[in-house]
Amino acid sequence: MRVEMVTVPDCPNGPVLRERLALALVGRTDVELTEHVVDDPPEAERRGMHGSPTLLVDGRDPYAASGAAASVSCHLCRGADGRIGGAPSVEELRRVLGTPVTGGAGRAGQGRLAPIEGGLRAVQQAVMPSFAVPAGQMLAVALRP
C-alpha cells in the first residue's frame, strides 16, 4: 500500500497527522509512506491535494468530497465525536488503512500526546505523574484545620 502525506509549508497539522499515522501503522510492513510539501495550486492539483494535510492512499484521498477541487488550503475533518480537527483520529486512520484497531493513544486516539521530537514526550511522561495525587491525600489536605 502506498500512503502519501501532502502538506503546505509549516502546516501545523502535518506533525499531528504524521504522529497519528505512525500510531495507526504500528506493525504494518506493507506500507510505503512518503511526504510532499506543496506551495502552489498547479502542484496541489497534480498531487491531488484537497487541503493540508491531505492523505492519499494508493493515490486516492479517502476524505475528499466527490468532485472537490484541488487546493492549497487548510484541511478540516469531522471526527466520530462530531468535533472538527485538522487530522483524522488514529482510529479513523486505522479504518481507512485497514489496520486492526487495538486501542488508542492519548485521549481516545486524538493524538493529545506531547511530540516525540526533542524528547518532549519523555519530559511529559516524567512530569505528569507528579500531578497525580491520591484522592484521599487531597481530601485530607482540604479538610485540614
N, CA, C and O atoms as CSV, one atom per row, in Angstrom:
chain,resi,resn,atom,element,x,y,z
A,1,MET,N,N,0.855,-1.166,0.000
A,1,MET,CA,C,0.000,0.000,0.000
A,1,MET,C,C,0.907,1.238,0.000
A,1,MET,O,O,1.903,1.284,0.722
A,2,ARG,N,N,0.559,2.223,-0.804
A,2,ARG,CA,C,1.303,3.475,-0.886
A,2,ARG,C,C,0.496,4.561,-0.175
A,2,ARG,O,O,-0.642,4.839,-0.556
A,3,VAL,N,N,1.078,5.173,0.853
A,3,VAL,CA,C,0.429,6.225,1.623
A,3,VAL,C,C,1.271,7.487,1.491
A,3,VAL,O,O,2.470,7.478,1.770
A,4,GLU,N,N,0.628,8.578,1.060
A,4,GLU,CA,C,1.322,9.846,0.899
A,4,GLU,C,C,0.665,10.904,1.778
A,4,GLU,O,O,-0.558,10.982,1.887
A,5,MET,N,N,1.504,11.700,2.390
A,5,MET,CA,C,1.036,12.827,3.185
A,5,MET,C,C,1.465,14.087,2.424
A,5,MET,O,O,2.652,14.286,2.168
A,6,VAL,N,N,0.492,14.936,2.063
A,6,VAL,CA,C,0.776,16.146,1.298
A,6,VAL,C,C,0.384,17.347,2.158
A,6,VAL,O,O,-0.758,17.460,2.602
A,7,THR,N,N,1.352,18.244,2.386
A,7,THR,CA,C,1.109,19.409,3.243
A,7,THR,C,C,1.616,20.678,2.579
A,7,THR,O,O,2.402,20.637,1.632
A,8,VAL,N,N,1.147,21.807,3.100
A,8,VAL,CA,C,1.725,23.096,2.738
A,8,VAL,C,C,2.907,23.334,3.675
A,8,VAL,O,O,2.999,22.686,4.717
A,9,PRO,N,N,3.815,24.254,3.324
A,9,PRO,CA,C,4.938,24.527,4.224
A,9,PRO,C,C,4.452,24.959,5.612
A,9,PRO,O,O,3.532,25.768,5.728
A,10,ASP,N,N,5.063,24.426,6.640
A,10,ASP,CA,C,4.778,24.787,8.038
A,10,ASP,C,C,3.334,24.530,8.461
A,10,ASP,O,O,2.817,25.225,9.336
A,11,CYS,N,N,2.683,23.554,7.859
A,11,CYS,CA,C,1.305,23.212,8.246
A,11,CYS,C,C,1.307,22.717,9.700
A,11,CYS,O,O,2.026,21.770,10.019
A,12,PRO,N,N,0.515,23.342,10.588
A,12,PRO,CA,C,0.518,22.917,11.986
A,12,PRO,C,C,-0.075,21.521,12.192
A,12,PRO,O,O,0.190,20.878,13.208
A,13,ASN,N,N,-0.877,21.050,11.231
A,13,ASN,CA,C,-1.479,19.731,11.374
A,13,ASN,C,C,-0.656,18.627,10.726
A,13,ASN,O,O,-0.986,17.449,10.865
A,14,GLY,N,N,0.416,18.992,10.019
A,14,GLY,CA,C,1.294,17.981,9.435
A,14,GLY,C,C,1.909,17.077,10.486
A,14,GLY,O,O,1.827,15.856,10.356
A,15,PRO,N,N,2.530,17.637,11.539
A,15,PRO,CA,C,3.092,16.770,12.581
A,15,PRO,C,C,2.028,15.934,13.302
A,15,PRO,O,O,2.303,14.812,13.729
A,16,VAL,N,N,0.826,16.474,13.434
A,16,VAL,CA,C,-0.263,15.728,14.081
A,16,VAL,C,C,-0.605,14.501,13.241
A,16,VAL,O,O,-0.700,13.389,13.760
A,17,LEU,N,N,-0.792,14.716,11.931
A,17,LEU,CA,C,-1.106,13.586,11.055
A,17,LEU,C,C,0.044,12.596,11.021
A,17,LEU,O,O,-0.189,11.387,11.042
A,18,ARG,N,N,1.281,13.076,10.969
A,18,ARG,CA,C,2.445,12.193,10.944
A,18,ARG,C,C,2.464,11.294,12.181
A,18,ARG,O,O,2.690,10.089,12.069
A,19,GLU,N,N,2.228,11.878,13.362
A,19,GLU,CA,C,2.240,11.094,14.597
A,19,GLU,C,C,1.085,10.093,14.619
A,19,GLU,O,O,1.265,8.944,15.022
A,20,ARG,N,N,-0.084,10.524,14.193
A,20,ARG,CA,C,-1.237,9.614,14.183
A,20,ARG,C,C,-1.036,8.493,13.175
A,20,ARG,O,O,-1.419,7.352,13.430
A,21,LEU,N,N,-0.432,8.813,12.021
A,21,LEU,CA,C,-0.127,7.755,11.049
A,21,LEU,C,C,0.845,6.741,11.640
A,21,LEU,O,O,0.678,5.536,11.457
A,22,ALA,N,N,1.856,7.228,12.347
A,22,ALA,CA,C,2.823,6.321,12.969
A,22,ALA,C,C,2.116,5.367,13.918
A,22,ALA,O,O,2.427,4.176,13.949
A,23,LEU,N,N,1.167,5.882,14.692
A,23,LEU,CA,C,0.414,5.027,15.621
A,23,LEU,C,C,-0.503,4.073,14.868
A,23,LEU,O,O,-0.634,2.907,15.241
A,24,ALA,N,N,-1.132,4.564,13.813
A,24,ALA,CA,C,-2.072,3.734,13.048
A,24,ALA,C,C,-1.364,2.643,12.258
A,24,ALA,O,O,-1.969,1.623,11.926
A,25,LEU,N,N,-0.090,2.848,11.955
A,25,LEU,CA,C,0.646,1.891,11.125
A,25,LEU,C,C,1.576,0.972,11.916
A,25,LEU,O,O,2.362,0.230,11.327
A,26,VAL,N,N,1.489,1.018,13.240
A,26,VAL,CA,C,2.347,0.149,14.059
A,26,VAL,C,C,2.139,-1.310,13.638
A,26,VAL,O,O,1.012,-1.800,13.567
A,27,GLY,N,N,3.250,-1.983,13.365
A,27,GLY,CA,C,3.193,-3.391,12.990
A,27,GLY,C,C,2.968,-3.638,11.512
A,27,GLY,O,O,3.050,-4.780,11.060
A,28,ARG,N,N,2.686,-2.589,10.747
A,28,ARG,CA,C,2.447,-2.760,9.308
A,28,ARG,C,C,3.778,-2.703,8.566
A,28,ARG,O,O,4.538,-1.748,8.725
A,29,THR,N,N,4.057,-3.704,7.771
A,29,THR,CA,C,5.275,-3.718,6.963
A,29,THR,C,C,4.960,-3.581,5.481
A,29,THR,O,O,5.867,-3.552,4.649
A,30,ASP,N,N,3.677,-3.496,5.150
A,30,ASP,CA,C,3.257,-3.446,3.753
A,30,ASP,C,C,2.950,-2.022,3.270
A,30,ASP,O,O,2.333,-1.843,2.220
A,31,VAL,N,N,3.377,-1.019,4.033
A,31,VAL,CA,C,3.034,0.365,3.709
A,31,VAL,C,C,4.292,1.163,3.379
A,31,VAL,O,O,5.269,1.156,4.128
A,32,GLU,N,N,4.243,1.845,2.249
A,32,GLU,CA,C,5.297,2.775,1.854
A,32,GLU,C,C,4.768,4.180,2.113
A,32,GLU,O,O,3.831,4.621,1.448
A,33,LEU,N,N,5.363,4.889,3.077
A,33,LEU,CA,C,4.897,6.219,3.470
A,33,LEU,C,C,5.848,7.277,2.932
A,33,LEU,O,O,7.058,7.209,3.146
A,34,THR,N,N,5.281,8.265,2.225
A,34,THR,CA,C,6.074,9.382,1.721
A,34,THR,C,C,5.387,10.687,2.091
A,34,THR,O,O,4.188,10.723,2.369
A,35,GLU,N,N,6.175,11.762,2.087
A,35,GLU,CA,C,5.644,13.094,2.393
A,35,GLU,C,C,6.059,14.063,1.291
A,35,GLU,O,O,7.164,13.985,0.755
A,36,HIS,N,N,5.142,14.983,0.965
A,36,HIS,CA,C,5.404,16.001,-0.044
A,36,HIS,C,C,4.935,17.345,0.493
A,36,HIS,O,O,3.872,17.441,1.107
A,37,VAL,N,N,5.735,18.385,0.258
A,37,VAL,CA,C,5.351,19.746,0.629
A,37,VAL,C,C,4.994,20.477,-0.651
A,37,VAL,O,O,5.773,20.495,-1.604
A,38,VAL,N,N,3.808,21.083,-0.670
A,38,VAL,CA,C,3.272,21.748,-1.857
A,38,VAL,C,C,2.956,23.191,-1.503
A,38,VAL,O,O,2.349,23.467,-0.468
A,39,ASP,N,N,3.372,24.115,-2.372
A,39,ASP,CA,C,3.073,25.518,-2.073
A,39,ASP,C,C,2.440,26.280,-3.234
A,39,ASP,O,O,2.338,27.505,-3.186
A,40,ASP,N,N,2.013,25.560,-4.285
A,40,ASP,CA,C,1.327,26.272,-5.367
A,40,ASP,C,C,0.185,25.424,-5.929
A,40,ASP,O,O,0.257,24.195,-5.925
A,41,PRO,N,N,-0.876,26.092,-6.415
A,41,PRO,CA,C,-2.061,25.377,-6.900
A,41,PRO,C,C,-1.807,24.339,-7.994
A,41,PRO,O,O,-2.409,23.266,-7.946
A,42,PRO,N,N,-0.935,24.611,-8.989
A,42,PRO,CA,C,-0.720,23.572,-10.002
A,42,PRO,C,C,-0.150,22.274,-9.416
A,42,PRO,O,O,-0.535,21.178,-9.823
A,43,GLU,N,N,0.766,22.412,-8.462
A,43,GLU,CA,C,1.340,21.226,-7.810
A,43,GLU,C,C,0.275,20.520,-6.958
A,43,GLU,O,O,0.225,19.291,-6.910
A,44,ALA,N,N,-0.571,21.307,-6.290
A,44,ALA,CA,C,-1.659,20.718,-5.494
A,44,ALA,C,C,-2.586,19.908,-6.388
A,44,ALA,O,O,-3.011,18.813,-6.022
A,45,GLU,N,N,-2.895,20.439,-7.540
A,45,GLU,CA,C,-3.765,19.716,-8.476
A,45,GLU,C,C,-3.079,18.456,-8.989
A,45,GLU,O,O,-3.704,17.399,-9.075
A,46,ARG,N,N,-1.810,18.562,-9.326
A,46,ARG,CA,C,-1.064,17.410,-9.831
A,46,ARG,C,C,-0.993,16.288,-8.802
A,46,ARG,O,O,-1.060,15.110,-9.153
A,47,ARG,N,N,-0.860,16.653,-7.544
A,47,ARG,CA,C,-0.735,15.644,-6.476
A,47,ARG,C,C,-2.085,15.196,-5.921
A,47,ARG,O,O,-2.136,14.216,-5.179
A,48,GLY,N,N,-3.176,15.879,-6.256
A,48,GLY,CA,C,-4.489,15.507,-5.718
A,48,GLY,C,C,-4.704,15.996,-4.306
A,48,GLY,O,O,-5.357,15.330,-3.502
A,49,MET,N,N,-4.154,17.165,-4.002
A,49,MET,CA,C,-4.250,17.738,-2.654
A,49,MET,C,C,-5.582,18.468,-2.475
A,49,MET,O,O,-5.967,19.291,-3.306
A,50,HIS,N,N,-6.274,18.156,-1.386
A,50,HIS,CA,C,-7.560,18.789,-1.068
A,50,HIS,C,C,-7.478,19.491,0.274
A,50,HIS,O,O,-8.364,19.324,1.112
A,51,GLY,N,N,-6.451,20.260,0.489
A,51,GLY,CA,C,-6.228,20.916,1.774
A,51,GLY,C,C,-5.071,20.252,2.487
A,51,GLY,O,O,-4.700,19.118,2.184
A,52,SER,N,N,-4.509,20.968,3.433
A,52,SER,CA,C,-3.333,20.470,4.145
A,52,SER,C,C,-3.668,20.142,5.591
A,52,SER,O,O,-4.231,20.974,6.303
A,53,PRO,N,N,-3.327,18.939,6.029
A,53,PRO,CA,C,-2.655,17.883,5.296
A,53,PRO,C,C,-3.651,17.010,4.538
A,53,PRO,O,O,-4.768,16.776,4.998
A,54,THR,N,N,-3.232,16.538,3.379
A,54,THR,CA,C,-4.021,15.579,2.606
A,54,THR,C,C,-3.368,14.217,2.757
A,54,THR,O,O,-2.144,14.093,2.713
A,55,LEU,N,N,-4.190,13.207,2.933
A,55,LEU,CA,C,-3.720,11.829,2.994
A,55,LEU,C,C,-4.157,11.137,1.714
A,55,LEU,O,O,-5.343,11.129,1.386
A,56,LEU,N,N,-3.225,10.567,1.000
A,56,LEU,CA,C,-3.531,9.815,-0.213
A,56,LEU,C,C,-3.190,8.351,0.028
A,56,LEU,O,O,-2.073,8.024,0.428
A,57,VAL,N,N,-4.145,7.483,-0.215
A,57,VAL,CA,C,-3.939,6.045,-0.069
A,57,VAL,C,C,-4.013,5.452,-1.465
A,57,VAL,O,O,-5.064,5.456,-2.105
A,58,ASP,N,N,-2.887,4.947,-1.919
A,58,ASP,CA,C,-2.767,4.449,-3.295
A,58,ASP,C,C,-3.275,5.491,-4.297
A,58,ASP,O,O,-3.985,5.169,-5.249
A,59,GLY,N,N,-2.890,6.750,-4.052
A,59,GLY,CA,C,-3.204,7.836,-4.971
A,59,GLY,C,C,-4.581,8.445,-4.825
A,59,GLY,O,O,-4.932,9.351,-5.581
A,60,ARG,N,N,-5.373,7.974,-3.872
A,60,ARG,CA,C,-6.743,8.466,-3.693
A,60,ARG,C,C,-6.913,9.083,-2.317
A,60,ARG,O,O,-6.425,8.538,-1.326
A,61,ASP,N,N,-7.603,10.220,-2.246
A,61,ASP,CA,C,-7.891,10.892,-0.971
A,61,ASP,C,C,-9.198,10.326,-0.413
A,61,ASP,O,O,-10.269,10.634,-0.936
A,62,PRO,N,N,-9.130,9.506,0.635
A,62,PRO,CA,C,-10.352,8.899,1.169
A,62,PRO,C,C,-11.271,9.899,1.866
A,62,PRO,O,O,-12.408,9.559,2.194
A,63,TYR,N,N,-10.808,11.113,2.097
A,63,TYR,CA,C,-11.600,12.108,2.811
A,63,TYR,C,C,-12.153,13.205,1.905
A,63,TYR,O,O,-12.936,14.037,2.362
A,64,ALA,N,N,-11.765,13.223,0.646
A,64,ALA,CA,C,-12.211,14.286,-0.264
A,64,ALA,C,C,-13.664,14.070,-0.666
A,64,ALA,O,O,-14.087,12.948,-0.944
A,65,ALA,N,N,-14.414,15.156,-0.690
A,65,ALA,CA,C,-15.791,15.102,-1.162
A,65,ALA,C,C,-15.780,14.852,-2.669
A,65,ALA,O,O,-14.868,15.286,-3.372
A,66,SER,N,N,-16.775,14.166,-3.144
A,66,SER,CA,C,-16.873,13.878,-4.571
A,66,SER,C,C,-16.855,15.176,-5.379
A,66,SER,O,O,-17.630,16.093,-5.109
A,67,GLY,N,N,-15.978,15.245,-6.356
A,67,GLY,CA,C,-15.888,16.425,-7.208
A,67,GLY,C,C,-15.155,17.600,-6.602
A,67,GLY,O,O,-15.130,18.678,-7.197
A,68,ALA,N,N,-14.559,17.426,-5.437
A,68,ALA,CA,C,-13.846,18.528,-4.777
A,68,ALA,C,C,-12.631,18.937,-5.605
A,68,ALA,O,O,-11.898,18.093,-6.121
A,69,ALA,N,N,-12.436,20.239,-5.718
A,69,ALA,CA,C,-11.289,20.760,-6.458
A,69,ALA,C,C,-10.037,20.689,-5.599
A,69,ALA,O,O,-10.102,20.796,-4.374
A,70,ALA,N,N,-8.906,20.509,-6.250
A,70,ALA,CA,C,-7.630,20.525,-5.537
A,70,ALA,C,C,-7.404,21.926,-4.991
A,70,ALA,O,O,-7.832,22.909,-5.596
A,71,SER,N,N,-6.726,22.021,-3.838
A,71,SER,CA,C,-6.489,23.341,-3.266
A,71,SER,C,C,-5.293,23.346,-2.325
A,71,SER,O,O,-4.930,22.335,-1.724
A,72,VAL,N,N,-4.697,24.532,-2.225
A,72,VAL,CA,C,-3.648,24.796,-1.238
A,72,VAL,C,C,-4.359,25.558,-0.125
A,72,VAL,O,O,-4.376,26.789,-0.106
A,73,SER,N,N,-4.936,24.814,0.785
A,73,SER,CA,C,-5.747,25.395,1.853
A,73,SER,C,C,-5.616,24.529,3.095
A,73,SER,O,O,-4.833,23.579,3.122
A,74,CYS,N,N,-6.376,24.860,4.109
A,74,CYS,CA,C,-6.375,24.077,5.338
A,74,CYS,C,C,-7.415,22.963,5.224
A,74,CYS,O,O,-8.547,23.200,4.801
A,75,HIS,N,N,-7.027,21.763,5.600
A,75,HIS,CA,C,-7.936,20.618,5.581
A,75,HIS,C,C,-8.556,20.453,6.964
A,75,HIS,O,O,-7.842,20.397,7.965
A,76,LEU,N,N,-9.859,20.375,7.019
A,76,LEU,CA,C,-10.552,20.111,8.283
A,76,LEU,C,C,-11.388,18.863,8.111
A,76,LEU,O,O,-11.953,18.627,7.043
A,77,CYS,N,N,-11.465,18.067,9.157
A,77,CYS,CA,C,-12.285,16.863,9.101
A,77,CYS,C,C,-13.068,16.734,10.399
A,77,CYS,O,O,-12.640,17.204,11.454
A,78,ARG,N,N,-14.221,16.090,10.298
A,78,ARG,CA,C,-15.076,15.888,11.459
A,78,ARG,C,C,-14.837,14.483,11.995
A,78,ARG,O,O,-14.933,13.502,11.257
A,79,GLY,N,N,-14.526,14.396,13.286
A,79,GLY,CA,C,-14.291,13.110,13.928
A,79,GLY,C,C,-15.595,12.402,14.257
A,79,GLY,O,O,-16.677,12.969,14.100
A,80,ALA,N,N,-15.487,11.173,14.710
A,80,ALA,CA,C,-16.657,10.377,15.082
A,80,ALA,C,C,-17.449,11.043,16.204
A,80,ALA,O,O,-18.657,10.839,16.317
A,81,ASP,N,N,-16.769,11.842,17.035
A,81,ASP,CA,C,-17.436,12.534,18.133
A,81,ASP,C,C,-18.054,13.865,17.702
A,81,ASP,O,O,-18.629,14.577,18.525
A,82,GLY,N,N,-17.935,14.205,16.402
A,82,GLY,CA,C,-18.516,15.437,15.886
A,82,GLY,C,C,-17.582,16.633,15.924
A,82,GLY,O,O,-17.891,17.677,15.349
A,83,ARG,N,N,-16.456,16.500,16.586
A,83,ARG,CA,C,-15.509,17.612,16.656
A,83,ARG,C,C,-14.783,17.786,15.330
A,83,ARG,O,O,-14.554,16.830,14.589
A,84,ILE,N,N,-14.430,19.029,15.057
A,84,ILE,CA,C,-13.679,19.319,13.839
A,84,ILE,C,C,-12.214,19.462,14.204
A,84,ILE,O,O,-11.869,20.139,15.173
A,85,GLY,N,N,-11.349,18.817,13.421
A,85,GLY,CA,C,-9.917,18.881,13.670
A,85,GLY,C,C,-9.150,18.948,12.370
A,85,GLY,O,O,-9.729,18.873,11.287
A,86,GLY,N,N,-7.858,19.089,12.484
A,86,GLY,CA,C,-7.017,19.220,11.311
A,86,GLY,C,C,-6.483,17.914,10.773
A,86,GLY,O,O,-5.835,17.895,9.727
A,87,ALA,N,N,-6.743,16.806,11.477
A,87,ALA,CA,C,-6.272,15.499,11.022
A,87,ALA,C,C,-7.208,14.422,11.573
A,87,ALA,O,O,-7.760,14.574,12.663
A,88,PRO,N,N,-7.383,13.344,10.826
A,88,PRO,CA,C,-8.233,12.250,11.308
A,88,PRO,C,C,-7.646,11.614,12.569
A,88,PRO,O,O,-6.436,11.664,12.793
A,89,SER,N,N,-8.503,11.024,13.380
A,89,SER,CA,C,-8.051,10.329,14.587
A,89,SER,C,C,-7.295,9.059,14.205
A,89,SER,O,O,-7.360,8.605,13.062
A,90,VAL,N,N,-6.589,8.503,15.158
A,90,VAL,CA,C,-5.860,7.258,14.934
A,90,VAL,C,C,-6.835,6.158,14.526
A,90,VAL,O,O,-6.542,5.381,13.618
A,91,GLU,N,N,-7.984,6.082,15.181
A,91,GLU,CA,C,-8.972,5.050,14.854
A,91,GLU,C,C,-9.485,5.212,13.432
A,91,GLU,O,O,-9.641,4.225,12.713
A,92,GLU,N,N,-9.751,6.456,13.017
A,92,GLU,CA,C,-10.230,6.698,11.659
A,92,GLU,C,C,-9.157,6.311,10.642
A,92,GLU,O,O,-9.463,5.721,9.606
A,93,LEU,N,N,-7.906,6.642,10.937
A,93,LEU,CA,C,-6.814,6.254,10.039
A,93,LEU,C,C,-6.702,4.741,9.952
A,93,LEU,O,O,-6.502,4.200,8.865
A,94,ARG,N,N,-6.826,4.055,11.073
A,94,ARG,CA,C,-6.768,2.586,11.055
A,94,ARG,C,C,-7.892,2.019,10.195
A,94,ARG,O,O,-7.692,1.059,9.452
A,95,ARG,N,N,-9.064,2.615,10.300
A,95,ARG,CA,C,-10.200,2.145,9.494
A,95,ARG,C,C,-9.898,2.322,8.008
A,95,ARG,O,O,-10.081,1.394,7.221
A,96,VAL,N,N,-9.440,3.506,7.626
A,96,VAL,CA,C,-9.159,3.808,6.224
A,96,VAL,C,C,-8.016,2.951,5.685
A,96,VAL,O,O,-8.032,2.545,4.522
A,97,LEU,N,N,-7.024,2.677,6.534
A,97,LEU,CA,C,-5.853,1.921,6.111
A,97,LEU,C,C,-6.012,0.415,6.284
A,97,LEU,O,O,-5.127,-0.353,5.906
A,98,GLY,N,N,-7.139,-0.009,6.855
A,98,GLY,CA,C,-7.383,-1.438,7.046
A,98,GLY,C,C,-6.516,-2.059,8.117
A,98,GLY,O,O,-6.194,-3.246,8.055
A,99,THR,N,N,-6.135,-1.251,9.110
A,99,THR,CA,C,-5.318,-1.733,10.225
A,99,THR,C,C,-6.250,-2.079,11.383
A,99,THR,O,O,-7.121,-1.278,11.721
A,100,PRO,N,N,-6.089,-3.249,11.999
A,100,PRO,CA,C,-6.950,-3.594,13.135
A,100,PRO,C,C,-6.822,-2.567,14.254
A,100,PRO,O,O,-5.726,-2.097,14.558
A,101,VAL,N,N,-7.946,-2.230,14.856
A,101,VAL,CA,C,-7.960,-1.272,15.960
A,101,VAL,C,C,-7.579,-2.011,17.231
A,101,VAL,O,O,-8.215,-2.998,17.602
A,102,THR,N,N,-6.525,-1.524,17.903
A,102,THR,CA,C,-6.038,-2.195,19.116
A,102,THR,C,C,-6.066,-1.284,20.320
A,102,THR,O,O,-5.491,-1.624,21.354
A,103,GLY,N,N,-6.712,-0.141,20.224
A,103,GLY,CA,C,-6.752,0.805,21.340
A,103,GLY,C,C,-6.051,2.082,20.960
A,103,GLY,O,O,-5.105,2.066,20.172
A,104,GLY,N,N,-6.508,3.197,21.515
A,104,GLY,CA,C,-5.983,4.495,21.129
A,104,GLY,C,C,-4.857,4.962,22.012
A,104,GLY,O,O,-4.572,4.376,23.057
A,105,ALA,N,N,-4.232,6.010,21.581
A,105,ALA,CA,C,-3.197,6.674,22.364
A,105,ALA,C,C,-3.719,8.035,22.753
A,105,ALA,O,O,-4.604,8.583,22.096
A,106,GLY,N,N,-3.178,8.574,23.806
A,106,GLY,CA,C,-3.629,9.896,24.219
A,106,GLY,C,C,-5.084,9.845,24.633
A,106,GLY,O,O,-5.525,8.874,25.249
A,107,ARG,N,N,-5.826,10.871,24.303
A,107,ARG,CA,C,-7.248,10.943,24.648
A,107,ARG,C,C,-8.060,10.309,23.539
A,107,ARG,O,O,-8.385,10.966,22.549
A,108,ALA,N,N,-8.388,9.045,23.695
A,108,ALA,CA,C,-9.209,8.305,22.736
A,108,ALA,C,C,-8.632,8.369,21.332
A,108,ALA,O,O,-9.374,8.495,20.357
A,109,GLY,N,N,-7.305,8.283,21.222
A,109,GLY,CA,C,-6.682,8.284,19.911
A,109,GLY,C,C,-6.659,9.628,19.228
A,109,GLY,O,O,-6.368,9.705,18.034
A,110,GLN,N,N,-6.955,10.676,19.941
A,110,GLN,CA,C,-6.971,12.007,19.341
A,110,GLN,C,C,-5.584,12.614,19.260
A,110,GLN,O,O,-5.443,13.766,18.848
A,111,GLY,N,N,-4.548,11.865,19.644
A,111,GLY,CA,C,-3.179,12.326,19.480
A,111,GLY,C,C,-2.802,13.461,20.400
A,111,GLY,O,O,-2.027,14.330,20.000
A,112,ARG,N,N,-3.311,13.491,21.604
A,112,ARG,CA,C,-3.021,14.574,22.531
A,112,ARG,C,C,-1.740,14.305,23.333
A,112,ARG,O,O,-1.599,14.787,24.457
A,113,LEU,N,N,-0.831,13.555,22.770
A,113,LEU,CA,C,0.433,13.293,23.427
A,113,LEU,C,C,1.432,14.371,23.031
A,113,LEU,O,O,1.292,14.986,21.974
A,114,ALA,N,N,2.427,14.603,23.859
A,114,ALA,CA,C,3.483,15.545,23.505
A,114,ALA,C,C,4.234,14.993,22.302
A,114,ALA,O,O,4.314,13.776,22.135
A,115,PRO,N,N,4.786,15.863,21.462
A,115,PRO,CA,C,5.533,15.388,20.298
A,115,PRO,C,C,6.751,14.569,20.706
A,115,PRO,O,O,7.349,14.802,21.757
A,116,ILE,N,N,7.102,13.625,19.877
A,116,ILE,CA,C,8.263,12.785,20.127
A,116,ILE,C,C,9.546,13.591,19.962
A,116,ILE,O,O,10.519,13.377,20.685
A,117,GLU,N,N,9.541,14.536,18.988
A,117,GLU,CA,C,10.742,15.292,18.659
A,117,GLU,C,C,11.293,16.017,19.874
A,117,GLU,O,O,10.543,16.530,20.704
A,118,GLY,N,N,12.609,16.050,19.963
A,118,GLY,CA,C,13.286,16.808,21.009
A,118,GLY,C,C,13.090,16.275,22.414
A,118,GLY,O,O,13.389,16.976,23.380
A,119,GLY,N,N,12.597,15.054,22.556
A,119,GLY,CA,C,12.435,14.470,23.874
A,119,GLY,C,C,11.249,14.999,24.653
A,119,GLY,O,O,11.145,14.753,25.854
A,120,LEU,N,N,10.340,15.732,23.990
A,120,LEU,CA,C,9.221,16.323,24.721
A,120,LEU,C,C,8.293,15.276,25.321
A,120,LEU,O,O,7.741,15.495,26.400
A,121,ARG,N,N,8.108,14.147,24.651
A,121,ARG,CA,C,7.242,13.105,25.204
A,121,ARG,C,C,7.855,12.547,26.474
A,121,ARG,O,O,7.133,12.286,27.437
A,122,ALA,N,N,9.177,12.355,26.503
A,122,ALA,CA,C,9.844,11.839,27.695
A,122,ALA,C,C,9.675,12.811,28.857
A,122,ALA,O,O,9.452,12.396,29.995
A,123,VAL,N,N,9.781,14.103,28.567
A,123,VAL,CA,C,9.579,15.115,29.613
A,123,VAL,C,C,8.143,15.053,30.122
A,123,VAL,O,O,7.901,15.067,31.329
A,124,GLN,N,N,7.192,14.984,29.188
A,124,GLN,CA,C,5.783,14.913,29.584
A,124,GLN,C,C,5.545,13.689,30.471
A,124,GLN,O,O,4.875,13.790,31.499
A,125,GLN,N,N,6.082,12.553,30.085
A,125,GLN,CA,C,5.858,11.329,30.843
A,125,GLN,C,C,6.548,11.371,32.202
A,125,GLN,O,O,6.099,10.711,33.140
A,126,ALA,N,N,7.631,12.135,32.324
A,126,ALA,CA,C,8.304,12.269,33.609
A,126,ALA,C,C,7.567,13.222,34.541
A,126,ALA,O,O,7.544,13.018,35.755
A,127,VAL,N,N,6.963,14.265,33.972
A,127,VAL,CA,C,6.311,15.303,34.774
A,127,VAL,C,C,4.884,14.930,35.168
A,127,VAL,O,O,4.468,15.204,36.294
A,128,MET,N,N,4.142,14.321,34.279
A,128,MET,CA,C,2.716,14.069,34.525
A,128,MET,C,C,2.426,13.286,35.813
A,128,MET,O,O,1.458,13.616,36.497
A,129,PRO,N,N,3.208,12.276,36.174
A,129,PRO,CA,C,2.890,11.561,37.417
A,129,PRO,C,C,2.917,12.454,38.657
A,129,PRO,O,O,2.249,12.161,39.648
A,130,SER,N,N,3.684,13.539,38.604
A,130,SER,CA,C,3.735,14.425,39.775
A,130,SER,C,C,2.399,15.139,40.011
A,130,SER,O,O,2.146,15.642,41.106
A,131,PHE,N,N,1.560,15.181,38.994
A,131,PHE,CA,C,0.247,15.809,39.149
A,131,PHE,C,C,-0.772,14.849,39.751
A,131,PHE,O,O,-1.839,15.271,40.196
A,132,ALA,N,N,-0.449,13.578,39.765
A,132,ALA,CA,C,-1.373,12.576,40.279
A,132,ALA,C,C,-1.245,12.489,41.795
A,132,ALA,O,O,-0.233,12.020,42.317
A,133,VAL,N,N,-2.252,12.934,42.477
A,133,VAL,CA,C,-2.277,12.873,43.934
A,133,VAL,C,C,-3.488,12.020,44.311
A,133,VAL,O,O,-4.601,12.306,43.870
A,134,PRO,N,N,-3.292,10.987,45.113
A,134,PRO,CA,C,-4.431,10.161,45.519
A,134,PRO,C,C,-5.536,11.012,46.147
A,134,PRO,O,O,-5.267,11.941,46.909
A,135,ALA,N,N,-6.777,10.677,45.813
A,135,ALA,CA,C,-7.926,11.465,46.270
A,135,ALA,C,C,-7.956,11.603,47.790
A,135,ALA,O,O,-8.345,12.650,48.306
A,136,GLY,N,N,-7.550,10.559,48.511
A,136,GLY,CA,C,-7.554,10.622,49.970
A,136,GLY,C,C,-6.605,11.694,50.493
A,136,GLY,O,O,-6.924,12.387,51.458
A,137,GLN,N,N,-5.446,11.834,49.867
A,137,GLN,CA,C,-4.496,12.867,50.283
A,137,GLN,C,C,-5.047,14.256,49.993
A,137,GLN,O,O,-4.893,15.171,50.802
A,138,MET,N,N,-5.687,14.412,48.844
A,138,MET,CA,C,-6.263,15.714,48.503
A,138,MET,C,C,-7.344,16.085,49.510
A,138,MET,O,O,-7.416,17.232,49.952
A,139,LEU,N,N,-8.178,15.126,49.871
A,139,LEU,CA,C,-9.256,15.378,50.819
A,139,LEU,C,C,-8.684,15.718,52.184
A,139,LEU,O,O,-9.188,16.621,52.852
A,140,ALA,N,N,-7.638,15.013,52.615
A,140,ALA,CA,C,-7.026,15.280,53.919
A,140,ALA,C,C,-6.459,16.704,53.978
A,140,ALA,O,O,-6.597,17.390,54.991
A,141,VAL,N,N,-5.820,17.144,52.882
A,141,VAL,CA,C,-5.276,18.499,52.830
A,141,VAL,C,C,-6.401,19.513,52.851
A,141,VAL,O,O,-6.296,20.535,53.529
A,142,ALA,N,N,-7.462,19.254,52.131
A,142,ALA,CA,C,-8.591,20.192,52.055
A,142,ALA,C,C,-9.316,20.317,53.391
A,142,ALA,O,O,-9.845,21.382,53.706
A,143,LEU,N,N,-9.348,19.237,54.187
A,143,LEU,CA,C,-10.079,19.249,55.444
A,143,LEU,C,C,-9.221,19.628,56.635
A,143,LEU,O,O,-9.723,19.732,57.754
A,144,ARG,N,N,-7.921,19.836,56.405
A,144,ARG,CA,C,-7.004,20.202,57.476
A,144,ARG,C,C,-7.423,21.535,58.081
A,144,ARG,O,O,-7.732,22.475,57.348
A,145,PRO,N,N,-7.437,21.634,59.456
A,145,PRO,CA,C,-7.865,22.908,60.097
A,145,PRO,C,C,-6.878,24.016,59.913
A,145,PRO,O,O,-7.103,25.128,60.391
